[in-house]
Amino acid sequence: MNLIRAEVERLGARRFVQLMVVLLVFAFGVTAATTLAGSHQPSAAELTEAQRQAAAVRRGMELEHERCLARERGELPVDDDYSFGYVPRDCSEVDPALRDRLPVTADYLGGVFTFTKQATPLLYFLIAYLVLFGFLVGASYIGADLNSGGVVNLLLWRPRRLTVLGAKLGTLLGAVLLLSVLASLAYLVTFWVIAQVGGYPGPTDAAFWAELGAIWGRGLTLVLLAAATGFSIATMGRHTSAALGAVAAYLVVWELGGRIVLQILEVARPDQLMLASYVGAWLAGEIDLWDSNACAGPVTGYCDGGYTLTWQPALAVLLLLTAGVTAAAFATFRRRDLI
């Protein structure tokens, strides 16, 4: 317990950690102030007009679906397709009940911050910063101690390498998780208040909160994985710059250079070999990708090169990668000369 307390104090005393927290608060404040300055609370006339436009669009979608069904029943002549607009062969394409979302009042409010429309991109922005925060803090936390000899001094007091390294990693993950939870809650509550006093809350039903909560939970998981990865790479490299160099090399060599080579070689579904695809699939729940090589050769009939990457394989890849790097870091730390 004394070891954990000592590590918490050491982590909180690091200037780099304090700087990153200050930058987080600064970015938070700028975003909130900009949002509040560029928004206004809609008047009754604005709300009425926006509701009318949304209702008119929804009614138009219903009429389009009814025309399609009428043509299927033989009540609408084929020649009338050109008079009433395009009518698809498959009426499910224009069925309002199958749409991901229908037009709502918030879609027709100009210059108004709407919480239900902006909460998701705002949360993604915060998650991106917290991922960067977790990775950099994790790398600098262990990297600086290894480079300065702080770990050696700590081992003189507690001569158990794996216990010390485990305590450092556990302290890091606990602190990052606590900060991420508090920051994200304060972040969302602030923008909810802005929507109440200077914007429009929008339709917040159970489905909206469930989707936002799922993104929040997946984002916190990604933050912890990033922190553990930065910590582990810096442990193996014995320096903070080792983690930064490894990420930079991966992005340049594989995400950019490797992607170009795979396209030249016409490898099928190259996005499945990119870590960025799995990060995106995990955060969003699933992403739709396109394989340009699937339809490159002679194809008979319709060719669909699209495919979907879901969160289940994405989570498996991220967990395996993080676990492998962390296990390698502990194995290296156990056997290596620290002097």
Kinemage of the C-alpha trace (Angstrom):
@kinemage 1
@onewidth
@group {chain A} dominant
@subgroup {mainchain}
@vectorlist {calphas} color= white
{ca met a 1} P 0.000 0.000 0.000
{ca asn a 2} L 2.883 2.370 0.743
{ca leu a 3} L 4.270 1.627 -2.723
{ca ile a 4} L 0.986 2.587 -4.401
{ca arg a 5} L 0.778 5.782 -2.345
{ca ala a 6} L 4.338 6.688 -3.269
{ca glu a 7} L 3.646 6.095 -6.961
{ca val a 8} L 0.501 8.235 -6.862
{ca glu a 9} L 2.491 11.077 -5.345
{ca arg a 10} L 5.271 10.680 -7.912
{ca leu a 11} L 2.801 10.656 -10.794
{ca gly a 12} L 0.932 13.712 -9.537
{ca ala a 13} L 4.176 15.633 -8.981
{ca arg a 14} L 5.412 15.198 -12.556
{ca arg a 15} L 5.431 18.516 -14.408
{ca phe a 16} L 4.556 16.877 -17.711
{ca val a 17} L 1.391 15.393 -16.195
{ca gln a 18} L 0.458 18.772 -14.746
{ca leu a 19} L 1.076 20.428 -18.132
{ca met a 20} L -1.140 17.911 -19.939
{ca val a 21} L -3.927 18.485 -17.395
{ca val a 22} L -3.633 22.249 -17.890
{ca leu a 23} L -3.831 21.789 -21.665
{ca leu a 24} L -6.906 19.604 -21.200
{ca val a 25} L -8.621 22.290 -19.121
{ca phe a 26} L -7.573 24.965 -21.643
{ca ala a 27} L -8.918 23.012 -24.634
{ca phe a 28} L -12.088 22.305 -22.681
{ca gly a 29} L -12.554 25.992 -21.861
{ca val a 30} L -11.896 27.180 -25.419
{ca thr a 31} L -14.328 24.651 -26.882
{ca ala a 32} L -17.060 25.548 -24.392
{ca ala a 33} L -16.565 29.307 -24.840
{ca thr a 34} L -16.570 29.011 -28.647
{ca thr a 35} L -19.717 26.904 -28.570
{ca leu a 36} L -21.514 29.314 -26.263
{ca ala a 37} L -20.470 32.357 -28.313
{ca gly a 38} L -21.656 30.811 -31.600
{ca ser a 39} L -25.050 29.698 -30.326
{ca his a 40} L -28.302 31.216 -29.171
{ca gln a 41} L -31.475 29.950 -27.594
{ca pro a 42} L -34.082 29.534 -30.351
{ca ser a 43} L -37.233 31.608 -30.162
{ca ala a 44} L -40.722 30.160 -30.264
{ca ala a 45} L -41.052 31.221 -33.914
{ca glu a 46} L -37.783 29.466 -34.845
{ca leu a 47} L -38.862 26.276 -33.106
{ca thr a 48} L -42.266 26.347 -34.802
{ca glu a 49} L -40.755 26.827 -38.251
{ca ala a 50} L -38.142 24.114 -37.672
{ca gln a 51} L -40.847 21.703 -36.490
{ca arg a 52} L -42.909 22.492 -39.592
{ca gln a 53} L -39.974 21.834 -41.925
{ca ala a 54} L -39.099 18.559 -40.205
{ca ala a 55} L -42.715 17.394 -40.350
{ca ala a 56} L -42.937 18.325 -44.044
{ca val a 57} L -39.819 16.329 -44.885
{ca arg a 58} L -41.048 13.308 -42.925
{ca arg a 59} L -44.403 13.515 -44.714
{ca gly a 60} L -42.614 13.695 -48.065
{ca met a 61} L -40.691 10.540 -47.217
{ca glu a 62} L -43.931 8.772 -46.320
{ca leu a 63} L -45.554 9.849 -49.606
{ca glu a 64} L -42.548 8.602 -51.563
{ca his a 65} L -42.812 5.225 -49.849
{ca glu a 66} L -46.562 5.087 -50.492
{ca arg a 67} L -46.000 5.809 -54.224
{ca cys a 68} L -43.489 2.993 -54.388
{ca leu a 69} L -45.920 0.569 -52.747
{ca ala a 70} L -48.685 1.733 -55.085
{ca arg a 71} L -46.528 0.956 -58.105
{ca glu a 72} L -45.799 -2.516 -56.709
{ca arg a 73} L -49.573 -3.080 -56.404
{ca gly a 74} L -50.042 -1.910 -60.002
{ca glu a 75} L -51.901 1.258 -59.004
{ca leu a 76} L -49.217 3.581 -60.402
{ca pro a 77} L -48.405 3.340 -64.141
{ca val a 78} L -44.719 2.956 -64.967
{ca asp a 79} L -44.831 6.122 -67.108
{ca asp a 80} L -45.852 8.116 -64.038
{ca asp a 81} L -42.459 7.404 -62.443
{ca tyr a 82} L -41.077 10.358 -64.368
{ca ser a 83} L -43.940 12.635 -63.344
{ca phe a 84} L -43.690 11.937 -59.635
{ca gly a 85} L -39.930 11.543 -59.367
{ca tyr a 86} L -37.683 8.508 -59.114
{ca val a 87} L -39.361 5.439 -57.640
{ca pro a 88} L -36.899 2.653 -56.730
{ca arg a 89} L -37.546 -0.982 -57.559
{ca asp a 90} L -37.068 -2.008 -53.940
{ca cys a 91} L -39.401 -0.013 -51.709
{ca ser a 92} L -37.295 -0.742 -48.622
{ca glu a 93} L -34.825 1.848 -49.943
{ca val a 94} L -37.349 4.619 -49.227
{ca asp a 95} L -39.101 3.137 -46.187
{ca pro a 96} L -38.905 5.754 -43.398
{ca ala a 97} L -39.177 3.038 -40.765
{ca leu a 98} L -35.855 1.549 -41.957
{ca arg a 99} L -33.880 4.804 -41.832
{ca asp a 100} L -31.172 5.205 -39.228
{ca arg a 101} L -32.804 8.466 -38.195
{ca leu a 102} L -35.649 10.688 -39.372
{ca pro a 103} L -35.483 14.476 -39.740
{ca val a 104} L -36.038 16.242 -36.435
{ca thr a 105} L -36.517 19.834 -35.338
{ca ala a 106} L -32.812 20.298 -34.542
{ca asp a 107} L -31.880 19.689 -38.199
{ca tyr a 108} L -33.540 22.966 -39.203
{ca leu a 109} L -32.263 25.280 -36.485
{ca gly a 110} L -29.516 27.559 -37.779
{ca gly a 111} L -26.868 28.991 -35.452
{ca val a 112} L -28.106 26.921 -32.510
{ca phe a 113} L -26.006 24.457 -30.535
{ca thr a 114} L -28.008 21.234 -30.305
{ca phe a 115} L -26.797 18.763 -27.723
{ca thr a 116} L -28.130 15.645 -29.446
{ca lys a 117} L -26.385 16.575 -32.714
{ca gln a 118} L -23.060 17.711 -31.280
{ca ala a 119} L -22.578 15.494 -28.224
{ca thr a 120} L -21.133 12.582 -30.201
{ca pro a 121} L -18.472 14.549 -32.165
{ca leu a 122} L -17.588 16.479 -29.005
{ca leu a 123} L -17.127 13.219 -27.126
{ca tyr a 124} L -14.943 11.842 -29.924
{ca phe a 125} L -12.775 14.980 -29.655
{ca leu a 126} L -12.358 14.479 -25.909
{ca ile a 127} L -11.558 10.775 -26.346
{ca ala a 128} L -8.880 11.618 -28.913
{ca tyr a 129} L -7.203 13.992 -26.465
{ca leu a 130} L -7.446 11.503 -23.603
{ca val a 131} L -5.904 8.769 -25.765
{ca leu a 132} L -2.994 11.097 -26.523
{ca phe a 133} L -2.842 12.063 -22.852
{ca gly a 134} L -2.762 8.442 -21.695
{ca phe a 135} L -0.088 7.397 -24.170
{ca leu a 136} L 2.238 10.359 -23.492
{ca val a 137} L 1.821 10.277 -19.719
{ca gly a 138} L 2.335 6.511 -19.626
{ca ala a 139} L 5.483 6.756 -21.720
{ca ser a 140} L 6.981 9.689 -19.805
{ca tyr a 141} L 6.059 8.273 -16.395
{ca ile a 142} L 8.225 5.167 -16.722
{ca gly a 143} L 10.647 6.508 -19.325
{ca ala a 144} L 11.844 9.378 -17.171
{ca asp a 145} L 12.313 7.121 -14.128
{ca leu a 146} L 14.316 4.577 -16.101
{ca asn a 147} L 16.480 7.218 -17.733
{ca ser a 148} L 17.168 9.141 -14.507
{ca gly a 149} L 17.769 6.132 -12.281
{ca gly a 150} L 14.616 6.602 -10.231
{ca val a 151} L 13.592 2.988 -10.739
{ca val a 152} L 16.951 1.781 -9.417
{ca asn a 153} L 16.511 3.853 -6.265
{ca leu a 154} L 13.001 2.492 -5.850
{ca leu a 155} L 14.254 -1.090 -6.173
{ca leu a 156} L 16.684 -0.482 -3.323
{ca trp a 157} L 13.645 0.139 -1.122
{ca arg a 158} L 11.408 -2.553 -2.654
{ca pro a 159} L 13.712 -5.121 -4.374
{ca arg a 160} L 11.007 -6.873 -6.412
{ca arg a 161} L 11.113 -5.853 -10.012
{ca leu a 162} L 7.763 -7.158 -11.219
{ca thr a 163} L 5.984 -5.826 -8.134
{ca val a 164} L 7.435 -2.369 -8.668
{ca leu a 165} L 6.653 -2.312 -12.380
{ca gly a 166} L 3.153 -3.670 -11.762
{ca ala a 167} L 2.532 -1.002 -9.128
{ca lys a 168} L 3.624 1.698 -11.556
{ca leu a 169} L 1.382 0.364 -14.315
{ca gly a 170} L -1.585 -0.078 -11.964
{ca thr a 171} L -1.152 3.428 -10.570
{ca leu a 172} L -0.948 4.861 -14.069
{ca leu a 173} L -4.091 3.091 -15.279
{ca gly a 174} L -6.053 3.992 -12.158
{ca ala a 175} L -5.074 7.664 -12.335
{ca val a 176} L -5.779 7.903 -16.071
{ca leu a 177} L -9.150 6.206 -15.650
{ca leu a 178} L -10.161 8.494 -12.778
{ca leu a 179} L -9.123 11.616 -14.680
{ca ser a 180} L -10.870 10.433 -17.857
{ca val a 181} L -14.139 9.707 -16.041
{ca leu a 182} L -14.154 13.045 -14.212
{ca ala a 183} L -13.131 14.998 -17.319
{ca ser a 184} L -15.715 13.374 -19.581
{ca leu a 185} L -18.538 13.813 -17.066
{ca ala a 186} L -17.660 17.479 -16.520
{ca tyr a 187} L -17.339 17.896 -20.293
{ca leu a 188} L -20.755 16.479 -21.155
{ca val a 189} L -22.513 18.191 -18.247
{ca thr a 190} L -21.063 21.554 -19.306
{ca phe a 191} L -22.334 21.210 -22.859
{ca trp a 192} L -25.696 19.989 -21.596
{ca val a 193} L -25.980 23.181 -19.540
{ca ile a 194} L -24.939 25.237 -22.590
{ca ala a 195} L -27.715 23.581 -24.587
{ca gln a 196} L -30.220 24.412 -21.846
{ca val a 197} L -29.311 28.094 -21.430
{ca gly a 198} L -27.924 29.033 -24.846
{ca gly a 199} L -28.996 26.366 -27.316
{ca tyr a 200} L -31.400 23.490 -27.818
{ca pro a 201} L -31.194 20.117 -25.983
{ca gly a 202} L -32.875 18.105 -28.741
{ca pro a 203} L -34.731 14.817 -28.393
{ca thr a 204} L -32.844 12.932 -25.684
{ca asp a 205} L -34.455 9.529 -25.369
{ca ala a 206} L -33.153 6.271 -23.904
{ca ala a 207} L -31.672 5.192 -27.251
{ca phe a 208} L -29.615 8.402 -27.474
{ca trp a 209} L -28.166 8.027 -23.975
{ca ala a 210} L -27.461 4.335 -24.560
{ca glu a 211} L -25.532 5.087 -27.756
{ca leu a 212} L -23.606 7.938 -26.120
{ca gly a 213} L -22.818 5.746 -23.120
{ca ala a 214} L -21.535 2.967 -25.376
{ca ile a 215} L -19.188 5.392 -27.150
{ca trp a 216} L -18.031 6.716 -23.781
{ca gly a 217} L -17.291 3.220 -22.455
{ca arg a 218} L -15.412 2.194 -25.591
{ca gly a 219} L -13.476 5.446 -25.473
{ca leu a 220} L -12.372 4.906 -21.863
{ca thr a 221} L -11.213 1.405 -22.775
{ca leu a 222} L -9.155 2.791 -25.641
{ca val a 223} L -7.588 5.393 -23.337
{ca leu a 224} L -6.455 2.668 -20.919
{ca leu a 225} L -5.062 0.555 -23.764
{ca ala a 226} L -3.134 3.546 -25.097
{ca ala a 227} L -1.697 4.323 -21.652
{ca ala a 228} L -0.585 0.710 -21.142
{ca thr a 229} L 0.962 0.602 -24.627
{ca gly a 230} L 2.927 3.826 -24.128
{ca phe a 231} L 4.114 2.615 -20.730
{ca ser a 232} L 5.215 -0.761 -22.114
{ca ile a 233} L 7.073 0.563 -25.162
{ca ala a 234} L 8.931 3.114 -23.037
{ca thr a 235} L 9.820 0.335 -20.569
{ca met a 236} L 11.409 -1.737 -23.323
{ca gly a 237} L 13.182 1.280 -24.816
{ca arg a 238} L 14.182 2.719 -21.412
{ca his a 239} L 13.201 6.204 -22.587
{ca thr a 240} L 10.107 8.241 -23.382
{ca ser a 241} L 11.370 8.927 -26.879
{ca ala a 242} L 11.320 5.191 -27.592
{ca ala a 243} L 7.513 5.185 -27.426
{ca leu a 244} L 7.229 8.337 -29.515
{ca gly a 245} L 9.672 6.990 -32.089
{ca ala a 246} L 7.887 3.648 -32.301
{ca val a 247} L 4.518 5.297 -32.982
{ca ala a 248} L 5.991 7.711 -35.525
{ca ala a 249} L 7.782 4.872 -37.312
{ca tyr a 250} L 4.627 2.775 -37.423
{ca leu a 251} L 2.524 5.610 -38.838
{ca val a 252} L 5.048 6.524 -41.521
{ca val a 253} L 6.287 3.064 -42.474
{ca trp a 254} L 3.082 1.042 -42.272
{ca glu a 255} L -0.014 3.247 -42.170
{ca leu a 256} L 1.326 5.445 -45.003
{ca gly a 257} L 4.083 3.553 -46.799
{ca gly a 258} L 2.642 0.089 -46.257
{ca arg a 259} L -0.767 1.176 -47.508
{ca ile a 260} L 0.771 2.450 -50.739
{ca val a 261} L 2.711 -0.785 -51.263
{ca leu a 262} L -0.385 -2.907 -50.606
{ca gln a 263} L -2.339 -0.893 -53.155
{ca ile a 264} L 0.395 -1.338 -55.735
{ca leu a 265} L 0.446 -5.101 -55.097
{ca glu a 266} L -3.389 -5.119 -55.242
{ca val a 267} L -3.707 -6.946 -51.927
{ca ala a 268} L -7.309 -7.738 -51.036
{ca arg a 269} L -8.816 -5.658 -48.208
{ca pro a 270} L -5.658 -3.818 -47.145
{ca asp a 271} L -7.561 -1.834 -44.504
{ca gln a 272} L -7.845 -5.014 -42.436
{ca leu a 273} L -4.079 -4.896 -41.977
{ca met a 274} L -4.101 -1.364 -40.549
{ca leu a 275} L -4.377 -0.690 -36.830
{ca ala a 276} L -6.246 2.561 -37.508
{ca ser a 277} L -9.144 0.573 -38.978
{ca tyr a 278} L -9.540 -1.432 -35.782
{ca val a 279} L -9.362 1.688 -33.626
{ca gly a 280} L -12.104 3.291 -35.721
{ca ala a 281} L -14.247 0.143 -35.674
{ca trp a 282} L -13.917 -0.136 -31.894
{ca leu a 283} L -14.885 3.480 -31.244
{ca ala a 284} L -17.771 3.622 -33.720
{ca gly a 285} L -19.031 0.092 -33.123
{ca glu a 286} L -18.514 -0.759 -36.792
{ca ile a 287} L -17.164 0.875 -39.916
{ca asp a 288} L -17.901 0.270 -43.591
{ca leu a 289} L -14.814 -0.204 -45.767
{ca trp a 290} L -14.326 -0.554 -49.506
{ca asp a 291} L -11.969 -2.920 -51.305
{ca ser a 292} L -11.085 -1.305 -54.634
{ca asn a 293} L -9.363 -4.503 -55.806
{ca ala a 294} L -12.513 -6.635 -55.490
{ca cys a 295} L -13.950 -5.254 -58.715
{ca ala a 296} L -10.694 -4.674 -60.589
{ca gly a 297} L -10.801 -7.807 -62.770
{ca pro a 298} L -13.491 -9.162 -65.094
{ca val a 299} L -16.738 -9.238 -63.127
{ca thr a 300} L -20.050 -10.732 -64.186
{ca gly a 301} L -23.024 -8.818 -62.856
{ca tyr a 302} L -23.050 -6.412 -59.959
{ca cys a 303} L -19.840 -6.174 -57.911
{ca asp a 304} L -19.911 -5.014 -54.330
{ca gly a 305} L -16.487 -4.395 -52.862
{ca gly a 306} L -17.811 -3.132 -49.552
{ca tyr a 307} L -17.366 -4.927 -46.249
{ca thr a 308} L -17.908 -4.160 -42.588
{ca leu a 309} L -15.468 -4.281 -39.697
{ca thr a 310} L -17.241 -4.657 -36.340
{ca trp a 311} L -16.139 -3.952 -32.796
{ca gln a 312} L -15.673 -7.600 -31.760
{ca pro a 313} L -12.598 -8.361 -33.921
{ca ala a 314} L -11.390 -4.811 -33.337
{ca leu a 315} L -11.410 -5.315 -29.569
{ca ala a 316} L -9.682 -8.689 -29.939
{ca val a 317} L -6.876 -7.141 -32.005
{ca leu a 318} L -6.400 -4.202 -29.621
{ca leu a 319} L -6.379 -6.427 -26.539
{ca leu a 320} L -3.940 -8.919 -28.061
{ca leu a 321} L -1.605 -6.141 -29.188
{ca thr a 322} L -1.647 -4.402 -25.805
{ca ala a 323} L -1.265 -7.661 -23.880
{ca gly a 324} L 1.640 -8.744 -26.080
{ca val a 325} L 3.498 -5.450 -25.710
{ca thr a 326} L 2.870 -5.377 -21.948
{ca ala a 327} L 4.045 -8.973 -21.473
{ca ala a 328} L 7.187 -8.218 -23.473
{ca ala a 329} L 7.852 -5.151 -21.318
{ca phe a 330} L 7.579 -7.142 -18.073
{ca ala a 331} L 9.779 -9.918 -19.452
{ca thr a 332} L 12.418 -7.409 -20.558
{ca phe a 333} L 12.315 -5.503 -17.284
{ca arg a 334} L 12.755 -8.694 -15.280
{ca arg a 335} L 15.986 -9.746 -16.970
{ca arg a 336} L 17.629 -6.508 -18.048
{ca asp a 337} L 20.479 -4.705 -16.289
{ca leu a 338} L 19.063 -1.366 -15.117
{ca ile a 339} L 22.372 0.313 -14.322
